[in-house]
Structure formats: C-alpha cells, structure tokens
Amino acid sequence: MSDLCFLGNTRANNMLQRQANCNLKVNGCNKIYNPICGSDGITYANECLLCLENKKRQTSILVEKSGPC
C-alpha cells in the first residue's frame, strides 16, 4: 500500500503519523509531561522536545501517536 497524505498527516503501515507542531522561535520547552511517540521509536516527554531533537539532529521525526511508544 502506498503512503497517503491527508492535510500534513501520512498513513504508513496502517499507522497515522503527523508532523510535529514546532514553534522554534523559543529556545526552550516547558516541563509539562505530555508524552508522544516519535517515528524513531523514542518516547518524548512532550512535542516541543521532539521538535528540539529534530532541530539538533536536522531530522524529520514524525509524531507516531500520543502517549508513550
């Protein structure tokens, strides 16, 4: 099955992925624990931390799902 795109979301291997909502104008993230699972299989404490990881590593890790991996 080929990937389908829906308004910034992609469906791959029957899992819905989306781009992280990144506002990187600030250099830090809040400490609110709202875990998300990244497409790299790592659980991030919140979406902002996933965004910082993308910026640091120059990658495009997607949000696999809300909650831990």
N, C-alpha and C positions, 0 to 999 in steps of 0.2 A: 504494500500500500504506500503510495507516495504521500509526502507531507502536505497537509492542507493548511492554508493560512486564514485566520479569522481575526481581523482587527488587531494585529500585533500578537496574536496567540498562534502557536503552531501545535499541531497534533502529530506526535511521533510515537510509534509503538503503543498506540492506544492510551497515551498519557497526554494531558493538556499542559503545555508549557507556555510561559509568557515572559516577556522582557521585564526586568526589574524596573520599578518606578524610581529612577535615580535623579536626585536633585543635588548634584555635586558642587554646588556653589559654596556649601559649608564643608569644612574640613573634618568634622567630627560627627559621630552618631549619638543618638540618645541611648540610654541604658535600659529601655523598655524591652522586656523579653517577649518577643512575638516570633517564635521560630518559623523558619521556612526551609524547605529542602531545595538545594541548588541542583542543577542538572549535572554537576560534577560529583553528586552523591554525598556532599557535605551539608550538615545542618548548620545554618547561620542563625545567630540569636535574633536578628531582625533583617529586614530588607536593605536597610542602609549599609549594614556590614557586608552584605553580598555585593552591593554597588562599589564599596571601597575596595573589595578584593578584585573586582573587575578592573577598576582603575589602576590598582597597584600592579596586577599581572597582565594588563592590557588584553583581557579575555572578554568573552561574551557569555558568561554563565547565566543561564535562564532560571526562572523560578519554576521548579518542578511541581511543587504543591505547598500548601500551607501546612505548618506543623513539621515535626522532625522527620528526617529521612527514614 
